[in-house]
Amino acid sequence: MSLSFDFPSLHRAFLERSASPASVAEDVLARIATAGDDAVWVSRVPDDALRQAAEALERRAAAEGQDRMPLYGLPFAIKDNIDVAGLPTTCACPGFAYAPARSAPCVERLIAAGALLVGKTNLDQFATGLVGTRSPYGVPRNPFDPAYIPGGSSSGSAVAVSSGLVAFALGTDTAGSGRVPASFNNVVGLKPTRGLVSASGMVPACRTLDCVSVFALNVPDAAAVLDVIRGPDPEDAYSRVAPSGFAWPAPMPARFRFGVPRPEQREFFGDSENAGLYEAAIHRLAALGGTAVTIDLAPFIETAALVYRGAWLAERLAAIDDATGGRREMLLPVTRRIIEGGAAISGAHAFRDWHRRADLKRRTRPVWDAMDLLVVPTTGTIYRIGEIEADPIGLNLRLGHYTNFVNLLDLAALAVPAGFRTNGLPAGVTLVAPAFHDPLLAAVGTQLHEAAGLALGHYPAPRND
């Protein structure tokens, strides 16, 4: 069996000298060649440059010590709305592409930690969508069934991790883009507290909501990446410092309360198997020491409806117009159709939406008094590519049913695999908690994922048990 790219397997192989960054680079190149035209990549580090970077990393380890690089030799990818010096940033819009002078701070931190950059991944254009089909570079191939969508907008990043092309990848998350693709690819999607990771060097979608996210095969791997990239950035106006008492990592609590929606509020859009997988996750959490608390999800769902209308649609329009100089003709028709609705939003309308969000946030506060974290399906269901092409906006909204409220309410989230339908397609659940409760989510998410005993991603890999 080929070497799994989960962190423990790679670290062990390096220590045992059965693998090296140079051999991993060759393995990556072979896997990419085998995958063929999978529409995962927008641009890649040239093959020889990747080899040279791996060799330089080995020399650096010999001089400085491998133990000083927590991500030593781990191959990774970056969503193509985050800057990497030497590679173009396109946001899946060729007419917009530019050559950044420097890498985003999060990328610089990863390279300083010894990670090995492979390339930049495909996405829904300007990170607008949860489907993974809105790109002139093609639809990244869902490794479980290419007839189905990979999820978006961080489609290429999730597929790259699931397919074993890289050990981890950065995505972004505004309304679920770092969680939906995780569910559809049987990987972990970590959406940290907004501002915990600098968004400098990232092309904004909605600057007040955007977060850099992490895809990995398991929760400890994702947490290790977050530990490297988190930290305040004086150049990012939305950067925040974690409060005192922020303990990373955190121990698994012996007892905890987790919220679940009322039965009549559990929407699966006819996907009964996904409903069963969600129930199984609830039982696993109870076995881990959790107490299920039934809560009213209504104010969360009402908040979710604000993402693609009103103030935040106008913000998305402003971000894309600023990026493109208002040249909307370069956009895909579906992207343009979505964002142009923001042009009709008046200042008065936008302020009403901000006040509405504040009121909805107030209504959620008593709910958090009753629970430590919330557990929801990551999505209610999954769709075929043809179904999305027939109804690109309506079905996209369905996919955001359980994700769109998270950033608007300043919450942290962690998507973990929950199992497989009988047709072989994966599904997941998402743990949600208030801002800066990321350590709690990681602790519980680790145990929940391990309890499911699932294979990691799609590429041949050990089970998570």
C-alpha positions as CSV (number, residue, x, y, z in Angstrom):
1,M,0.0,0.0,0.0
2,S,1.3,3.5,-0.8
3,L,2.3,5.7,2.1
4,S,-0.7,7.5,3.7
5,F,-0.3,11.3,3.8
6,D,-1.8,11.6,7.3
7,F,0.7,13.4,9.6
8,P,1.5,10.5,11.9
9,S,2.3,8.2,9.0
10,L,4.6,10.8,7.3
11,H,6.3,11.7,10.6
12,R,6.9,8.0,11.3
13,A,8.3,7.4,7.8
14,F,10.7,10.3,8.2
15,L,11.9,9.2,11.6
16,E,12.4,5.6,10.3
17,R,14.1,7.0,7.2
18,S,11.7,5.0,5.0
19,A,10.7,8.3,3.4
20,S,12.1,11.8,3.0
21,P,10.8,15.1,1.7
22,A,12.5,14.3,-1.6
23,S,10.8,10.9,-1.9
24,V,7.4,12.4,-0.9
25,A,7.8,15.0,-3.6
26,E,8.3,12.2,-6.1
27,D,5.3,10.4,-4.7
28,V,3.2,13.6,-5.1
29,L,4.2,14.0,-8.7
30,A,3.4,10.4,-9.5
31,R,0.0,10.6,-7.8
32,I,-0.8,13.8,-9.7
33,A,0.2,12.2,-13.0
34,T,-2.0,9.2,-12.2
35,A,-4.9,11.4,-11.3
36,G,-4.7,13.0,-14.7
37,D,-7.2,15.7,-15.7
38,D,-9.0,15.9,-12.4
39,A,-9.5,19.8,-12.5
40,V,-7.9,20.1,-9.0
41,W,-5.1,22.5,-9.9
42,V,-5.1,26.0,-11.3
43,S,-1.3,26.2,-11.1
44,R,1.5,24.1,-9.6
45,V,5.0,24.6,-8.5
46,P,7.0,23.3,-11.5
47,D,8.2,19.7,-11.0
48,D,11.9,20.5,-10.8
49,A,11.2,23.4,-8.4
50,L,9.2,21.1,-6.1
51,R,12.2,18.6,-6.1
52,Q,14.6,21.4,-5.3
53,A,12.4,22.7,-2.5
54,A,12.3,19.2,-1.0
55,E,16.1,18.9,-1.2
56,A,16.5,22.4,0.3
57,L,14.2,21.3,3.1
58,E,16.4,18.3,3.9
59,R,19.5,20.5,4.0
60,R,17.7,22.9,6.3
61,A,16.7,20.1,8.6
62,A,20.3,18.9,8.8
63,A,21.4,22.4,9.8
64,E,18.6,23.5,12.1
65,G,17.1,20.2,13.3
66,Q,13.9,18.6,12.0
67,D,12.2,19.0,15.4
68,R,12.2,22.8,14.9
69,M,9.8,22.4,11.9
70,P,6.5,21.0,13.1
71,L,5.2,20.5,9.5
72,Y,8.5,19.1,8.1
73,G,8.1,17.5,4.7
74,L,4.3,17.7,4.6
75,P,3.0,18.5,1.1
76,F,0.2,21.0,1.0
77,A,-1.9,23.0,-1.4
78,I,-3.5,26.5,-1.3
79,K,-6.9,27.6,-2.6
80,D,-6.3,30.0,-5.5
81,N,-7.7,33.1,-3.8
82,I,-4.8,33.2,-1.4
83,D,-1.5,34.7,-2.5
84,V,1.6,32.6,-3.1
85,A,4.7,34.4,-4.5
86,G,5.7,32.9,-7.8
87,L,2.3,31.6,-8.7
88,P,-0.6,33.6,-10.1
89,T,-3.7,34.4,-8.1
90,T,-6.8,33.9,-10.3
91,C,-9.8,33.3,-8.1
92,A,-10.9,31.1,-11.0
93,C,-11.2,34.2,-13.2
94,P,-8.4,34.3,-15.8
95,G,-9.1,38.0,-16.7
96,F,-8.5,39.0,-13.1
97,A,-5.2,37.0,-12.6
98,Y,-2.2,38.8,-11.1
99,A,1.3,37.9,-9.8
100,P,1.5,38.6,-6.1
101,A,4.8,40.1,-4.8
102,R,4.7,38.1,-1.6
103,S,2.9,35.2,-0.1
104,A,0.0,35.6,2.4
105,P,1.2,35.4,6.0
106,C,-0.5,32.1,6.5
107,V,1.5,30.6,3.6
108,E,4.7,32.1,4.9
109,R,4.1,30.5,8.3
110,L,3.5,27.1,6.7
111,I,6.7,27.2,4.7
112,A,8.7,28.4,7.7
113,A,7.3,25.4,9.6
114,G,8.7,23.0,7.0
115,A,5.7,22.3,4.8
116,L,6.2,21.6,1.1
117,L,4.1,23.7,-1.2
118,V,2.7,21.8,-4.3
119,G,0.4,24.3,-5.9
120,K,-2.9,26.2,-6.0
121,T,-6.3,24.7,-6.2
122,N,-9.5,25.3,-8.1
123,L,-12.5,27.0,-6.6
124,D,-15.9,28.4,-7.3
125,Q,-15.2,31.7,-8.9
126,F,-14.3,34.4,-6.4
127,A,-15.3,31.9,-3.7
128,T,-19.0,32.4,-4.6
129,G,-20.8,29.1,-4.2
130,L,-20.9,25.9,-2.2
131,V,-21.0,23.6,-5.3
132,G,-17.6,23.4,-6.8
133,T,-18.9,23.7,-10.4
134,R,-18.4,27.4,-11.0
135,S,-14.9,27.5,-12.5
136,P,-13.6,28.0,-16.1
137,Y,-10.9,25.4,-15.1
138,G,-13.4,22.6,-14.8
139,V,-15.2,20.7,-12.0
140,P,-12.7,19.0,-9.6
141,R,-13.5,15.3,-9.7
142,N,-15.3,14.0,-6.7
143,P,-13.2,10.9,-5.9
144,F,-16.2,8.9,-4.7
145,D,-18.3,9.5,-7.8
146,P,-17.5,12.0,-10.5
147,A,-21.2,12.4,-11.3
148,Y,-21.5,14.3,-8.0
149,I,-20.3,17.7,-7.1
150,P,-17.2,18.1,-5.0
151,G,-18.6,20.9,-3.0
152,G,-17.3,24.5,-2.9
153,S,-16.1,26.9,-3.0
154,S,-12.8,25.3,-1.8
155,S,-13.4,22.3,-4.1
156,G,-9.9,21.7,-5.3
157,S,-8.4,21.9,-1.8
158,A,-10.8,19.2,-0.4
159,V,-10.4,16.9,-3.4
160,A,-6.6,17.2,-3.2
161,V,-6.5,16.0,0.4
162,S,-9.1,13.3,-0.1
163,S,-7.4,12.0,-3.2
164,G,-4.0,11.8,-1.4
165,L,-2.3,14.4,-3.5
166,V,-1.3,16.4,-0.5
167,A,-1.4,16.0,3.3
168,F,-3.4,19.2,3.9
169,A,-4.7,22.2,2.1
170,L,-5.9,25.7,2.9
171,G,-9.3,26.9,1.8
172,T,-11.4,29.8,2.8
173,D,-14.8,30.0,4.4
174,T,-17.4,32.7,4.2
175,A,-20.7,30.8,4.3
176,G,-19.5,27.2,4.4
177,S,-16.8,26.9,1.8
178,G,-14.4,25.2,4.2
179,R,-17.0,22.7,5.5
180,V,-19.3,21.6,2.6
181,P,-16.4,20.2,0.5
182,A,-15.1,18.4,3.6
183,S,-18.4,16.5,3.9
184,F,-18.5,15.5,0.2
185,N,-14.9,14.3,0.3
186,N,-14.7,12.4,3.6
187,V,-12.1,14.8,5.1
188,V,-12.0,17.3,8.0
189,G,-12.8,20.9,7.5
190,L,-11.7,23.3,10.2
191,K,-13.3,26.8,10.1
192,P,-11.6,28.7,12.9
193,T,-12.8,31.8,14.8
194,R,-12.9,34.8,12.4
195,G,-9.7,36.7,12.8
196,L,-7.7,33.9,14.5
197,V,-5.8,33.5,11.2
198,S,-4.8,36.5,9.2
199,A,-6.7,37.1,6.0
200,S,-4.0,39.3,4.6
201,G,-3.1,38.2,1.1
202,M,-6.5,36.7,0.6
203,V,-8.8,38.1,-2.1
204,P,-12.0,38.9,-0.1
205,A,-15.4,37.6,-0.8
206,C,-17.1,39.2,2.2
207,R,-14.3,40.8,4.2
208,T,-16.4,40.9,7.5
209,L,-17.0,37.2,7.3
210,D,-14.1,35.6,5.5
211,C,-11.9,33.0,7.3
212,V,-8.9,31.0,6.1
213,S,-9.8,27.3,6.7
214,V,-7.9,24.0,6.8
215,F,-8.6,20.6,5.2
216,A,-6.9,17.5,6.5
217,L,-7.5,13.8,6.9
218,N,-8.2,14.0,10.6
219,V,-8.7,16.6,13.3
220,P,-5.3,16.5,15.0
221,D,-3.7,17.1,11.6
222,A,-6.0,20.1,10.9
223,A,-5.3,21.4,14.5
224,A,-1.6,21.2,14.0
225,V,-1.9,23.4,10.9
226,L,-4.0,25.9,12.7
227,D,-1.5,26.0,15.5
228,V,1.1,27.1,12.9
229,I,-1.0,29.7,11.0
230,R,-2.9,31.3,13.8
231,G,-1.8,34.6,15.4
232,P,-2.5,38.3,15.2
233,D,-1.6,40.4,12.2
234,P,-1.3,44.2,12.6
235,E,-1.9,44.6,8.8
236,D,-5.3,42.8,9.0
237,A,-8.0,45.1,10.4
238,Y,-10.1,42.0,11.2
239,S,-7.3,40.1,13.0
240,R,-8.0,39.3,16.6
241,V,-6.0,38.1,19.6
242,A,-7.2,35.0,21.3
243,P,-8.3,35.8,24.9
244,S,-6.5,34.7,28.0
245,G,-7.4,31.1,28.8
246,F,-7.3,30.1,25.2
247,A,-5.7,26.7,25.6
248,W,-4.5,24.9,22.5
249,P,-4.8,21.9,22.4
250,A,-7.5,21.3,25.0
251,P,-8.3,18.0,26.8
252,M,-11.4,16.1,26.0
253,P,-14.1,17.1,28.6
254,A,-15.4,14.2,30.6
255,R,-18.9,15.6,30.3
256,F,-20.4,18.1,27.8
257,R,-23.7,19.3,26.5
258,F,-24.3,19.3,22.7
259,G,-27.3,20.9,21.1
260,V,-29.4,19.2,18.4
261,P,-32.2,20.7,16.4
262,R,-35.8,19.8,17.1
263,P,-36.9,16.8,15.1
264,E,-39.1,19.0,12.9
265,Q,-36.2,21.3,12.2
266,R,-33.9,18.6,10.9
267,E,-33.9,19.2,7.1
268,F,-32.4,16.5,4.8
269,F,-34.3,17.4,1.6
270,G,-35.4,13.8,1.2
271,D,-32.0,12.2,2.0
272,S,-33.0,9.6,4.6
273,E,-29.6,8.0,4.7
274,N,-27.9,11.2,5.6
275,A,-30.5,11.6,8.4
276,G,-29.5,8.2,9.7
277,L,-25.8,9.1,9.7
278,Y,-26.6,12.2,11.7
279,E,-28.5,10.1,14.3
280,A,-25.5,7.8,14.5
281,A,-23.2,10.7,15.2
282,I,-25.5,11.9,18.0
283,H,-25.3,8.4,19.6
284,R,-21.5,8.4,19.3
285,L,-21.3,11.8,21.1
286,A,-23.5,10.5,23.9
287,A,-21.2,7.5,24.3
288,L,-18.3,9.9,24.5
289,G,-19.8,11.6,27.6
290,G,-22.1,14.1,25.9
291,T,-25.7,14.9,26.8
292,A,-28.0,15.8,23.9
293,V,-30.0,19.0,24.4
294,T,-32.8,19.7,22.0
295,I,-32.7,23.4,20.9
296,D,-34.6,25.8,18.7
297,L,-32.6,26.2,15.5
298,A,-35.0,28.9,14.2
299,P,-32.8,32.0,14.9
300,F,-29.8,30.3,13.4
301,I,-31.7,29.4,10.2
302,E,-33.1,32.9,10.0
303,T,-29.6,34.3,10.2
304,A,-28.4,31.9,7.4
305,A,-30.9,33.5,5.1
306,L,-29.1,36.8,5.3
307,V,-25.9,35.7,3.6
308,Y,-27.1,35.9,-0.1
309,R,-29.4,38.9,0.3
310,G,-29.1,42.4,1.6
311,A,-26.0,43.7,3.3
312,W,-23.7,40.8,2.7
313,L,-24.6,40.4,-0.9
314,A,-23.8,44.1,-1.4
315,E,-20.5,43.5,0.4
316,R,-19.7,40.6,-1.9
317,L,-20.5,42.8,-4.9
318,A,-18.3,45.5,-3.6
319,A,-15.4,43.1,-3.0
320,I,-15.6,41.6,-6.5
321,D,-16.1,45.0,-8.2
322,D,-13.1,46.3,-6.3
323,A,-11.0,43.3,-7.4
324,T,-12.0,43.4,-11.0
325,G,-12.3,47.2,-11.4
326,G,-16.0,46.7,-12.0
327,R,-15.5,44.6,-15.2
328,R,-18.3,42.2,-14.5
329,E,-18.1,40.9,-18.1
330,M,-15.1,38.8,-17.1
331,L,-17.3,36.8,-14.6
332,L,-19.1,33.5,-15.3
333,P,-22.8,34.1,-15.9
334,V,-23.8,32.4,-12.7
335,T,-21.4,34.5,-10.6
336,R,-22.5,37.7,-12.2
337,R,-26.1,36.8,-11.8
338,I,-25.6,36.2,-8.1
339,I,-23.6,39.3,-7.2
340,E,-25.5,41.8,-9.3
341,G,-28.4,41.4,-6.9
342,G,-26.3,43.4,-4.5
343,A,-26.5,46.5,-6.7
344,A,-30.1,47.1,-5.6
345,I,-29.3,47.1,-1.9
346,S,-29.6,50.6,-0.4
347,G,-27.7,51.8,2.6
348,A,-30.9,51.8,4.6
349,H,-31.5,48.2,3.6
350,A,-28.0,47.2,4.6
351,F,-28.3,48.8,8.1
352,R,-31.6,47.1,8.6
353,D,-29.9,43.8,7.9
354,W,-27.1,44.6,10.4
355,H,-29.7,45.4,13.0
356,R,-31.6,42.2,12.1
357,R,-28.4,40.1,12.6
358,A,-27.8,41.8,16.0
359,D,-31.3,40.9,17.1
360,L,-30.9,37.3,15.9
361,K,-27.6,37.0,17.7
362,R,-29.4,38.2,20.9
363,R,-32.0,35.5,20.4
364,T,-29.3,32.8,20.2
365,R,-27.6,33.7,23.5
366,P,-30.0,31.8,25.7
367,V,-29.5,28.7,23.4
368,W,-25.8,28.8,24.2
369,D,-26.5,28.9,27.9
370,A,-28.0,25.4,27.5
371,M,-25.2,23.8,25.5
372,D,-21.4,23.8,25.1
373,L,-21.5,23.1,21.3
374,L,-24.0,22.6,18.6
375,V,-24.0,19.5,16.3
376,V,-25.7,19.8,12.9
377,P,-25.4,17.9,9.5
378,T,-22.8,19.7,7.4
379,T,-25.3,19.6,4.6
380,G,-28.7,18.1,4.3
381,T,-27.8,16.2,1.1
382,I,-25.6,16.1,-2.0
383,Y,-26.4,16.7,-5.6
384,R,-25.2,15.5,-9.0
385,I,-23.5,18.0,-11.3
386,G,-26.4,17.8,-13.7
387,E,-28.8,18.8,-10.9
388,I,-26.7,21.8,-10.0
389,E,-26.5,22.9,-13.6
390,A,-30.3,22.8,-13.8
391,D,-30.8,24.8,-10.6
392,P,-27.5,26.4,-9.7
393,I,-28.8,29.0,-7.2
394,G,-31.7,27.1,-5.5
395,L,-29.7,24.0,-4.7
396,N,-26.7,26.0,-3.6
397,L,-28.9,27.7,-1.0
398,R,-30.0,24.3,0.2
399,L,-26.4,23.3,0.7
400,G,-25.9,26.3,3.0
401,H,-28.8,25.5,5.2
402,Y,-26.6,24.4,8.1
403,T,-23.5,26.5,7.3
404,N,-24.5,30.0,6.3
405,F,-25.2,31.2,9.8
406,V,-21.9,30.4,11.4
407,N,-19.7,33.3,10.3
408,L,-22.6,35.8,10.5
409,L,-23.0,34.8,14.2
410,D,-19.2,34.9,14.9
411,L,-19.0,31.1,15.6
412,A,-16.2,28.6,15.2
413,A,-16.9,25.3,13.3
414,L,-15.4,21.9,12.6
415,A,-16.7,19.6,10.0
416,V,-15.9,15.9,10.5
417,P,-16.8,12.8,8.5
418,A,-19.8,10.8,9.8
419,G,-20.1,7.8,7.5
420,F,-21.2,6.6,4.1
421,R,-24.5,6.2,2.3
422,T,-25.1,2.8,0.6
423,N,-24.1,4.3,-2.8
424,G,-20.6,5.0,-1.3
425,L,-21.0,8.8,-1.0
426,P,-19.7,10.3,2.3
427,A,-21.6,12.6,4.6
428,G,-20.5,14.6,7.6
429,V,-21.6,16.5,10.7
430,T,-20.4,19.9,11.9
431,L,-19.6,20.9,15.5
432,V,-20.2,24.6,16.2
433,A,-19.3,26.7,19.2
434,P,-18.9,30.4,20.1
435,A,-15.8,32.3,19.0
436,F,-12.5,31.1,20.5
437,H,-13.9,27.8,21.5
438,D,-11.9,26.2,18.7
439,P,-9.9,24.0,21.2
440,L,-13.2,22.4,22.5
441,L,-14.3,21.6,19.0
442,A,-11.0,20.0,18.2
443,A,-11.0,17.9,21.3
444,V,-14.6,16.6,20.8
445,G,-14.2,16.4,17.0
446,T,-11.1,14.2,17.4
447,Q,-12.9,11.7,19.5
448,L,-16.1,11.7,17.4
449,H,-14.1,11.1,14.2
450,E,-12.1,8.3,15.7
451,A,-15.2,6.7,17.1
452,A,-16.7,6.4,13.6
453,G,-13.8,4.2,12.6
454,L,-13.7,5.4,9.0
455,A,-11.0,5.3,6.3
456,L,-9.3,8.6,5.9
457,G,-10.2,10.4,2.7
458,H,-10.5,8.4,-0.5
459,Y,-6.9,7.5,-1.2
460,P,-5.8,4.1,0.4
461,A,-5.2,5.1,4.0
462,P,-5.5,3.7,7.5
463,R,-8.8,3.7,9.3
464,N,-9.4,6.3,11.9
465,D,-9.7,4.1,15.0
